[in-house]
Amino acid sequence: MEYAARVRAVCFDDDTYGDWSDMVRFVREGEVGIGSSGDLRVKVGIRPNPSNTTAVVTANATIVSVEVYDMQGHRVLSRMVHGKRTKIVVNDWPKVSYIVHTNTTIGTNIQKMVVE
């Protein structure tokens, strides 16, 4: 499927807008899903999700690294991995949502993880 996009800057402090960018066209092949993003060949599970003690990240390919970010974009965990699963202990983490970047040998997957 072919898509087209344009962007512009918005300053909410004084309600001003920049000019629209030139049109950018791109083609997306394969399935498009909601809830995760990244390379569609990479299948990642985070269980349990939500979690309150430990979350296990599994993948269909060898995981190279896992990075977890809070919703402000601050990295709260960065771990090198060499396997198809890893555990994340979250029992002392703030009870909010996080973004998990799972980098594998075939691509990257990005998902939301909730700590309760």
N, C-alpha and C positions, 0 to 999 in steps of 0.2 A: 504494500500500500504506500502511496506517495503522500507526503505531508508538506505543508509550507508553514513557515512561522516568521514573525517579526517581533522585536522587543523594543521597549522604550523605558527610560528611567522615570521613576516617580518619586518625588520628595514629599512625604506626608506632613512634614513640619510646616511647610508654607504652601502646600497644595499646588505645586508646580509640576509640570510634565516636560520631559525631553522629547525630541523628535523620534519618530519611529525609525527603526533600522531598515536596511534593505531586506528584501524577501530572501529567506534561506529555504531551499528545498532539500528534502532528504527522503530516503526510501527505507521503510522498516519491513523486514521480512520475518516471517514466523508469527507465533502467537504473541498477543499482547495481554498481559494479566494485570490485575489490581492487587495491591497488598505487598508486592515485592518488585524489585527492579534489578537490572543488571543483565548479565548474559543469560539468555533463556535456556542454554544447555546445562547450566549449573542448577541443580536441585538441592536446596538447603532446608533443613528442618531445625526448629528451635523448640525444644520440649522440656518441661511444660512451658507454655506461654499463654497466660501470665505465670510468673514464678515468684516464689518468696524465699527460696533457699539456694537452689542450684539449677541452672539451665544447661542442657546438653545441646550442642550444635553439631549436626551431622550433615554430611554432603555426599553426593554421588561421585565425587572426585577427591583426590588428596587435597586437604586444606593446607595452604601455605601459611596464612595468617588470618587472625580475627581481630578486628578493631571495633570498639563500641564507643559511640558518641552520645552525649546527652542532647536534648533538643535545642540547646544553645550552640551546638557544634563543637563543644569541648570533648576531646578524647578522654575517656575514663578508663579504657583498657586497650592495650596493644599486646598481642601475643603471637609468637611464631609457633606454628603447628606443623607436624609432619604425620598426618594420618587423616582418616575420614571422620573423626569426631574429637570434640574437646569439651570440657566442662567449664562453666563460668559460675563461680560462687558469688551470689548476689544478695546474701542474707543481710549484709550491712550497707547496702546501697539505698539511696533515697527511692521512695516508692513513686516512680514516674515512668515514662516511656523512654526508650533508648533506640538508637539506630545501630544495627549490627552489619558491618561490612565483612563478608566472608570471601577471602581471596583464595581461589583454588588453582590447580594446574591447568584448568580449562577455561577459567574466567572468574568473574566476580558476581556475587549476589548481595543485595541490600534488602534488609527486612527490619520491621519494627519488633522490639521486644519490650514487654511490660513487666515491671517489678511491682509486686503488691506487698 
